[in-house]
Amino acid sequence: MELVKNRKKWLQLTLIVLIIAVAGWALMPMAYGEQPHMQKALGNLQAARNQLAQATRDKGGHRARAMALIDQAINEVEAGIVYDRTHGPGR
């Protein structure tokens, strides 16, 4: 009888730990943010760079300079996303 009680308690404890782990995993994006605005900005920058890459001629160096600046902006947005994930709420 004692073995059945211990087994039942063990199963209950395991279930509680599992529920907490799943809830934590499910809530992680909210805690650290999926950052929809940063992700959207990143996509827009990548699309803009792609359009400039497809443009003809260099436009007096302005096209190449714009692409370089977009590359910098992409790097900054990506760094901001990483920063927020590692230094997010409660850190």
Contacts in CASP RR format, 6 or more apart in sequence:
PFRMAT RR
TARGET T0000
AUTHOR 0000-0000-0000
METHOD contacts of the structure
MODEL  1
MELVKNRKKWLQLTLIVLIIAVAGWALMPMAYGEQPHMQKALGNLQAARN
QLAQATRDKGGHRARAMALIDQAINEVEAGIVYDRTHGPGR
31 88 0 8 1.000
31 89 0 8 1.000
32 84 0 8 1.000
32 85 0 8 1.000
32 88 0 8 1.000
32 89 0 8 1.000
33 84 0 8 1.000
33 85 0 8 1.000
35 81 0 8 1.000
35 84 0 8 1.000
38 77 0 8 1.000
38 80 0 8 1.000
38 81 0 8 1.000
38 84 0 8 1.000
39 81 0 8 1.000
41 77 0 8 1.000
42 74 0 8 1.000
42 77 0 8 1.000
42 78 0 8 1.000
42 81 0 8 1.000
45 70 0 8 1.000
45 73 0 8 1.000
45 74 0 8 1.000
45 77 0 8 1.000
46 74 0 8 1.000
48 70 0 8 1.000
49 67 0 8 1.000
49 70 0 8 1.000
49 71 0 8 1.000
49 74 0 8 1.000
52 63 0 8 1.000
52 66 0 8 1.000
52 67 0 8 1.000
52 70 0 8 1.000
53 67 0 8 1.000
55 63 0 8 1.000
57 63 0 8 1.000
58 64 0 8 1.000
END
